[in-house]
Amino acid sequence: MDKAVILAGGQGQRLRPLTSDRPKCMVEVLGTPLMAFQLHWLRSNGIKEVVIACGYHWKSIEDFFGNGSKMGLSIRYAVEEEPLGRGGALKAALQILNLQKNEFAFAVNGDILSNLKLNELAEFHKQSGVLCTVVTVPLQSPYGIVEIDTNSKIIAFREKPVLPYKVNAGMYAFDSAALSLLPDKGDHEETTFPTLAKEGKLAALQKDIFWKPVDTVKDLGELKIELEKFLLQSFFAG
């Protein structure tokens, strides 16, 4: 699997004013746009061709990354002339990749960072025999929780525990045969995924990995701390 789509049409309203003149994927952390981290990650995992599905202030992405040659990638752009929704944008981008029969591509939301090994996703997807594989991660509570006994007495406080549920990580493997099931307009999670799940053609790769979505300024600050931690660990590791 050497082809990928990045869904980067988000306006990032909860990140204003940082997104007043750029899409969410171009907000910087440690002086580098989020998308630069994603593209380095994709390239290090063997991806060669990338189509960026974009719309809002999309020229800022093209001006920064161009055709991707400086990063060792081939980058093209699927620009929305009108809002298509995530499913419609994904379909338009996958059409540009021109997947052949039995070929599949990786897709990722443009506002997350992860260290997922794509060869694991590729192997799982091929072995599962489904049309789409969704990467899931453990759901961590955004709040501390209170444990209460049967007598309504508080017995413990737990700070942001991992809950016994999984969340869609916004990373996928899409088979070429799934293209026709994506909407021209709309959200694939509301249309395509329920259909595939009902037909037994949707699988989940369950991983406990580094995964950080960026929706708010708080998320951006937390990501900065995590990346600085990784850099320090890498430095002292030699």
DRENDO-1510 file (C-alpha; in Angstrom, 1 decimal, always signed):
<recs>
REC; n; res; u; v; w
REC; 1; MET; +0.0; +0.0; +0.0 .
REC; 2; ASP; +1.8; +3.2; -1.2 .
REC; 3; LYS; -1.2; +5.5; -1.7 .
REC; 4; ALA; -2.9; +7.7; +0.8 .
REC; 5; VAL; -5.6; +10.4; +1.2 .
REC; 6; ILE; -5.5; +13.2; +3.8 .
REC; 7; LEU; -8.8; +14.7; +4.7 .
REC; 8; ALA; -7.9; +18.4; +5.2 .
REC; 9; GLY; -11.0; +20.4; +4.5 .
REC; 10; GLY; -11.7; +21.3; +8.2 .
REC; 11; GLN; -12.0; +25.0; +9.0 .
REC; 12; GLY; -11.0; +24.4; +12.6 .
REC; 13; GLN; -13.5; +26.9; +14.1 .
REC; 14; ARG; -12.6; +25.9; +17.7 .
REC; 15; LEU; -9.0; +26.8; +16.9 .
REC; 16; ARG; -9.7; +30.4; +16.0 .
REC; 17; PRO; -7.9; +32.8; +15.6 .
REC; 18; LEU; -5.1; +30.3; +14.6 .
REC; 19; THR; -7.3; +29.1; +11.7 .
REC; 20; SER; -8.5; +32.5; +10.5 .
REC; 21; ASP; -6.1; +32.4; +7.5 .
REC; 22; ARG; -5.3; +28.7; +7.2 .
REC; 23; PRO; -7.0; +25.3; +7.5 .
REC; 24; LYS; -6.7; +23.3; +10.7 .
REC; 25; CYS; -4.0; +21.0; +9.2 .
REC; 26; MET; -1.7; +24.0; +8.8 .
REC; 27; VAL; -1.7; +25.1; +12.4 .
REC; 28; GLU; +1.8; +24.9; +13.8 .
REC; 29; VAL; +3.1; +22.9; +16.7 .
REC; 30; LEU; +6.8; +23.3; +17.6 .
REC; 31; GLY; +7.0; +25.6; +14.6 .
REC; 32; THR; +5.9; +23.0; +12.1 .
REC; 33; PRO; +2.4; +22.5; +10.5 .
REC; 34; LEU; +0.5; +19.5; +11.6 .
REC; 35; MET; +0.4; +18.2; +8.0 .
REC; 36; ALA; +4.2; +18.2; +7.8 .
REC; 37; PHE; +4.3; +15.7; +10.7 .
REC; 38; GLN; +1.6; +13.6; +8.9 .
REC; 39; LEU; +3.5; +13.6; +5.6 .
REC; 40; HIS; +6.8; +12.6; +7.2 .
REC; 41; TRP; +5.0; +9.8; +9.0 .
REC; 42; LEU; +3.3; +8.6; +5.7 .
REC; 43; ARG; +6.6; +8.7; +3.8 .
REC; 44; SER; +8.5; +6.8; +6.6 .
REC; 45; ASN; +5.8; +4.1; +6.3 .
REC; 46; GLY; +6.3; +3.6; +2.6 .
REC; 47; ILE; +3.7; +6.0; +1.1 .
REC; 48; LYS; +4.6; +7.5; -2.2 .
REC; 49; GLU; +1.5; +9.1; -3.5 .
REC; 50; VAL; -0.8; +11.4; -1.5 .
REC; 51; VAL; -4.0; +13.2; -2.5 .
REC; 52; ILE; -5.0; +16.0; -0.1 .
REC; 53; ALA; -8.7; +16.6; +0.0 .
REC; 54; CYS; -9.0; +20.3; +0.8 .
REC; 55; GLY; -11.1; +23.4; +0.4 .
REC; 56; TYR; -10.9; +26.1; +3.1 .
REC; 57; HIS; -7.7; +28.2; +2.4 .
REC; 58; TRP; -6.4; +25.3; +0.5 .
REC; 59; LYS; -3.7; +27.4; -1.3 .
REC; 60; SER; -1.8; +27.7; +1.9 .
REC; 61; ILE; -1.3; +23.9; +1.8 .
REC; 62; GLU; -0.2; +23.9; -1.8 .
REC; 63; ASP; +2.1; +26.9; -1.3 .
REC; 64; PHE; +3.9; +25.1; +1.5 .
REC; 65; PHE; +4.1; +21.6; +0.2 .
REC; 66; GLY; +3.8; +22.0; -3.6 .
REC; 67; ASN; +4.0; +18.7; -5.5 .
REC; 68; GLY; +5.7; +17.0; -2.6 .
REC; 69; SER; +9.0; +16.5; -4.4 .
REC; 70; LYS; +11.0; +18.1; -1.6 .
REC; 71; MET; +9.7; +15.5; +0.8 .
REC; 72; GLY; +10.1; +12.6; -1.5 .
REC; 73; LEU; +6.4; +12.3; -2.2 .
REC; 74; SER; +4.0; +12.9; -5.1 .
REC; 75; ILE; +1.3; +15.2; -3.8 .
REC; 76; ARG; -1.9; +16.2; -5.6 .
REC; 77; TYR; -5.0; +18.1; -4.5 .
REC; 78; ALA; -8.7; +17.4; -4.6 .
REC; 79; VAL; -10.2; +20.8; -4.1 .
REC; 80; GLU; -13.8; +21.2; -3.1 .
REC; 81; GLU; -15.6; +23.9; -5.1 .
REC; 82; GLU; -18.5; +23.4; -2.7 .
REC; 83; PRO; -18.7; +21.6; +0.6 .
REC; 84; LEU; -18.9; +17.8; -0.1 .
REC; 85; GLY; -18.7; +16.5; +3.5 .
REC; 86; ARG; -16.0; +14.1; +4.6 .
REC; 87; GLY; -17.4; +11.2; +2.6 .
REC; 88; GLY; -17.7; +13.2; -0.6 .
REC; 89; ALA; -14.3; +14.7; -0.2 .
REC; 90; LEU; -12.8; +11.2; +0.4 .
REC; 91; LYS; -14.5; +9.8; -2.7 .
REC; 92; ALA; -13.2; +12.7; -4.9 .
REC; 93; ALA; -9.6; +12.2; -3.6 .
REC; 94; LEU; -9.7; +8.4; -4.0 .
REC; 95; GLN; -10.9; +8.8; -7.6 .
REC; 96; ILE; -7.7; +10.9; -8.3 .
REC; 97; LEU; -5.6; +8.0; -7.0 .
REC; 98; ASN; -7.2; +5.8; -9.6 .
REC; 99; LEU; -7.1; +2.6; -7.6 .
REC; 100; GLN; -7.0; -0.6; -9.6 .
REC; 101; LYS; -9.1; -3.7; -8.8 .
REC; 102; ASN; -8.2; -5.2; -5.4 .
REC; 103; GLU; -5.9; -2.3; -4.7 .
REC; 104; PHE; -6.5; -0.3; -1.5 .
REC; 105; ALA; -5.4; +3.1; -0.1 .
REC; 106; PHE; -4.8; +4.5; +3.3 .
REC; 107; ALA; -6.9; +7.5; +4.5 .
REC; 108; VAL; -6.4; +9.8; +7.5 .
REC; 109; ASN; -8.1; +12.8; +9.0 .
REC; 110; GLY; -5.9; +15.9; +8.6 .
REC; 111; ASP; -6.1; +16.9; +12.3 .
REC; 112; ILE; -4.5; +13.9; +14.0 .
REC; 113; LEU; -1.0; +12.6; +14.7 .
REC; 114; SER; -0.2; +9.0; +15.4 .
REC; 115; ASN; +2.7; +6.5; +15.2 .
REC; 116; LEU; +0.7; +3.7; +13.7 .
REC; 117; LYS; +2.7; +1.3; +11.6 .
REC; 118; LEU; +0.9; +1.2; +8.3 .
REC; 119; ASN; +2.3; -2.2; +7.4 .
REC; 120; GLU; +0.3; -3.6; +10.3 .
REC; 121; LEU; -2.9; -2.0; +8.9 .
REC; 122; ALA; -2.1; -3.3; +5.4 .
REC; 123; GLU; -1.6; -6.9; +6.6 .
REC; 124; PHE; -4.7; -6.8; +8.8 .
REC; 125; HIS; -6.8; -5.4; +6.0 .
REC; 126; LYS; -5.7; -7.9; +3.4 .
REC; 127; GLN; -6.2; -10.8; +5.7 .
REC; 128; SER; -9.7; -9.6; +6.9 .
REC; 129; GLY; -11.1; -9.7; +3.4 .
REC; 130; VAL; -13.3; -6.6; +4.0 .
REC; 131; LEU; -13.8; -3.5; +1.9 .
REC; 132; CYS; -12.7; -1.1; +4.7 .
REC; 133; THR; -10.7; -1.3; +7.9 .
REC; 134; VAL; -11.1; +1.3; +10.6 .
REC; 135; VAL; -8.3; +1.8; +13.1 .
REC; 136; THR; -9.7; +2.1; +16.7 .
REC; 137; VAL; -8.0; +3.2; +19.9 .
REC; 138; PRO; -9.0; +3.0; +23.5 .
REC; 139; LEU; -11.3; +5.8; +24.7 .
REC; 140; GLN; -9.8; +7.9; +27.5 .
REC; 141; SER; -12.1; +9.9; +29.6 .
REC; 142; PRO; -11.5; +13.7; +29.1 .
REC; 143; TYR; -12.4; +14.1; +32.8 .
REC; 144; GLY; -11.4; +12.6; +36.1 .
REC; 145; ILE; -14.1; +10.2; +37.4 .
REC; 146; VAL; -15.5; +9.6; +40.9 .
REC; 147; GLU; -16.0; +6.0; +42.2 .
REC; 148; ILE; -19.0; +5.6; +44.5 .
REC; 149; ASP; -20.0; +2.6; +46.5 .
REC; 150; THR; -23.5; +1.1; +47.0 .
REC; 151; ASN; -24.0; +3.4; +50.1 .
REC; 152; SER; -23.3; +6.5; +48.0 .
REC; 153; LYS; -19.9; +7.0; +49.6 .
REC; 154; ILE; -17.1; +8.3; +47.5 .
REC; 155; ILE; -14.3; +5.7; +47.7 .
REC; 156; ALA; -11.8; +7.0; +45.0 .
REC; 157; PHE; -11.0; +9.5; +42.4 .
REC; 158; ARG; -9.5; +8.4; +39.1 .
REC; 159; GLU; -7.8; +11.0; +36.8 .
REC; 160; LYS; -8.9; +10.5; +33.1 .
REC; 161; PRO; -9.0; +6.7; +33.1 .
REC; 162; VAL; -9.1; +4.6; +29.9 .
REC; 163; LEU; -12.7; +3.5; +29.5 .
REC; 164; PRO; -13.8; +0.0; +28.2 .
REC; 165; TYR; -14.7; +1.3; +24.8 .
REC; 166; LYS; -13.0; +2.0; +21.5 .
REC; 167; VAL; -13.1; +5.1; +19.4 .
REC; 168; ASN; -12.7; +5.6; +15.6 .
REC; 169; ALA; -9.1; +7.0; +15.2 .
REC; 170; GLY; -9.8; +8.6; +11.8 .
REC; 171; MET; -7.4; +6.2; +10.0 .
REC; 172; TYR; -8.6; +3.8; +7.4 .
REC; 173; ALA; -7.7; +1.3; +4.7 .
REC; 174; PHE; -10.2; +1.6; +1.7 .
REC; 175; ASP; -10.5; -1.1; -1.0 .
REC; 176; SER; -11.1; +0.1; -4.5 .
REC; 177; ALA; -14.5; -1.7; -4.4 .
REC; 178; ALA; -15.7; +0.5; -1.6 .
REC; 179; LEU; -15.4; +3.6; -3.8 .
REC; 180; SER; -18.9; +3.3; -5.3 .
REC; 181; LEU; -20.4; +3.0; -1.8 .
REC; 182; LEU; -19.0; +6.4; -0.7 .
REC; 183; PRO; -21.5; +9.4; -1.0 .
REC; 184; ASP; -21.0; +12.2; -3.6 .
REC; 185; LYS; -22.0; +14.5; -0.7 .
REC; 186; GLY; -22.2; +13.6; +3.0 .
REC; 187; ASP; -20.4; +11.8; +5.7 .
REC; 188; HIS; -19.1; +8.2; +5.2 .
REC; 189; GLU; -19.4; +7.5; +8.9 .
REC; 190; GLU; -23.2; +8.1; +8.6 .
REC; 191; THR; -23.8; +6.4; +5.3 .
REC; 192; THR; -21.1; +4.1; +4.0 .
REC; 193; PHE; -19.9; +2.6; +7.3 .
REC; 194; PRO; -23.3; +1.5; +8.6 .
REC; 195; THR; -23.9; -0.2; +5.3 .
REC; 196; LEU; -20.6; -2.0; +5.3 .
REC; 197; ALA; -21.0; -3.0; +8.9 .
REC; 198; LYS; -24.5; -4.5; +8.2 .
REC; 199; GLU; -22.9; -6.5; +5.3 .
REC; 200; GLY; -20.0; -7.7; +7.4 .
REC; 201; LYS; -17.5; -5.8; +5.2 .
REC; 202; LEU; -16.1; -3.4; +7.8 .
REC; 203; ALA; -13.4; -4.4; +10.2 .
REC; 204; ALA; -11.6; -2.8; +13.2 .
REC; 205; LEU; -7.8; -2.9; +13.8 .
REC; 206; GLN; -7.7; -2.4; +17.5 .
REC; 207; LYS; -4.4; -0.6; +18.6 .
REC; 208; ASP; -3.1; +1.0; +21.7 .
REC; 209; ILE; -0.8; +3.5; +20.2 .
REC; 210; PHE; +0.1; +7.2; +20.3 .
REC; 211; TRP; -2.9; +9.0; +18.9 .
REC; 212; LYS; -3.7; +12.7; +19.3 .
REC; 213; PRO; -6.6; +14.6; +17.6 .
REC; 214; VAL; -6.3; +18.4; +17.5 .
REC; 215; ASP; -9.7; +20.2; +17.8 .
REC; 216; THR; -9.0; +22.9; +20.3 .
REC; 217; VAL; -6.1; +25.2; +21.6 .
REC; 218; LYS; -5.9; +22.9; +24.6 .
REC; 219; ASP; -5.4; +19.9; +22.4 .
REC; 220; LEU; -2.6; +21.8; +20.6 .
REC; 221; GLY; -0.9; +22.5; +23.9 .
REC; 222; GLU; -1.1; +18.9; +25.0 .
REC; 223; LEU; +0.3; +17.7; +21.7 .
REC; 224; LYS; +3.2; +20.1; +22.1 .
REC; 225; ILE; +4.0; +18.6; +25.5 .
REC; 226; GLU; +3.8; +15.1; +24.0 .
REC; 227; LEU; +6.1; +15.9; +21.1 .
REC; 228; GLU; +8.7; +17.6; +23.3 .
REC; 229; LYS; +8.6; +14.5; +25.5 .
REC; 230; PHE; +9.3; +12.2; +22.5 .
REC; 231; LEU; +12.1; +14.5; +21.4 .
REC; 232; LEU; +13.8; +14.3; +24.8 .
REC; 233; GLN; +13.4; +10.6; +24.9 .
REC; 234; SER; +14.9; +10.2; +21.5 .
REC; 235; PHE; +17.8; +12.6; +22.4 .
REC; 236; PHE; +18.8; +10.8; +25.6 .
REC; 237; ALA; +18.4; +7.4; +23.9 .
REC; 238; GLY; +21.4; +8.2; +21.9 .
</recs>
